[in-house]
Amino acid sequence: MSRPGAAPLWEQLAIGVLGPPIMAILFRFMARGWAMTVQGGTVSEKTQKRQRIEFWGMLISMYLLVWGMFIYAWLT
């Protein structure tokens, strides 16, 4: 059962599964481009390591947020 105006369940699941990786990859590309601009074309190993940590942290936090909203909406 879905609420009026809500997306179908299959669409909600697709957004919950595919949305976070797409957004995290876009963030990674933008962060890498910004680092290349600021550092003059080459990105240092320290920056690359920090960006990897930021990517995984963002991906995990977005999955937690999306699935938390999904579960909350399902329970209410």
Secondary structure, DSSP 8 states (H G I E B T S, - for coil): ---TT---HHHHHHHHHHHHHHHHHHHHHHHHHHHHHHTTT---HHHHHHHHHHHHHHHHHHHHHHHHHHHHHHH-
